[in-house]
């Protein structure tokens, strides 16, 4: 096949020259065959990592030892970085980690990969090396494990989750029966995975164009109940499919009343991720009316939870709980208005710092919202002084 443009760039071409026998591997080969844009280029070579680093540095590359213990270095020349990995074979695995040894056998390296569509490689001359039928599987829309599905999953239980992400992106028609049987059997092993790896995989799945069928399949195998028992029916995602934002999608997937703090603790969400989920998943009533004052009130209430959500996003989450409620007209609402007062304005009005200041500012903000969030700074200051019993300025 003709080398894709990404492999004609200076860095990949320099790697081909510096490392005789090097090939592009994995996702960039898969996506080139599928006619999809290439976002990352990964390459492999039949040398130990120290030898790869030495040869690349001699050829003018800057080399970063990003994962040298696992055989991977990052090569920088011109343009995006390229990861280069030594060919490997598994010595031992425990379901989470693998002890590896270096090899010069390309088929041995391909045999330890997860899916046939990820086990292909492409050399400098454009020859495709496909030991396990990945090209045919990609064309047929089949996501199939390399070799024995159960054995591949036992090597790393995360592969049971990765299957659904690749099924959502590349699968068509009925899923591979051997894969589904092996995944169903492997559900108890998911408990061995770290929360960080599980959460990262959930987010990647939710970034697929339409993950609903894969989520249904996860429910049928018991995987969804094991990793995200809070999830509602996948059809709840219908209102958010126009966005690839995984936090927006998971907020839509979670029914009203979900314990977000518990979910966050279990999956170890970042503070920013939890804040966004809370903002998206609030209980603010979507306005029954569509008049400007009602919409401004709605926008202002969303805005008071911080810059983590827009009224349009909250309306999409509400539509997930109330399909057919006619909320589509609100989906394009942007950020709501900001309350025009800050703590320093209260200080300037003679109000001492402390709980009373917070109470007065909150009361003024509520008055501002109920008035359609239309009052300006001076009107809000006058109302704050009135509440505080202060004379007008």
Secondary structure, 3 states (H helix, E strand, C coil): CCCCHHHHCHHHHHHHHHCCCCEEECHHHHHHHHCCCCCCCEEEECCCHHHHHHHHHHCCCEEEEEEHHHCEEEEECCCCCEEEEECEEEEEECECCEEEEECCCHHHHHHCCCEHHHCCEEECCCCEECCCCHHHHHHHCCCCECCCHHHHHHHECHHHHHHHHHHHHHCCCCCCHHHHHHHHHHHHHHHHCCHHHHHHHHHHHHCCCCCHHHHHHHHHHCHHHHHCCCECCHHHHHHHCCCCCHHHHHHHHECCCCCHHHHHHHHCCCHHHHHHHHHHCCCCCCCCCCCHHHHHHHHHHHHCCCCCCCHHHHHHHHHHHCCCCCCHHHCCCCCCCCCCCCHHHHHHCCCCCCHHHHHHHHHHHHHHHHCCCCCCHHHHHHHHHHHHCCCCC
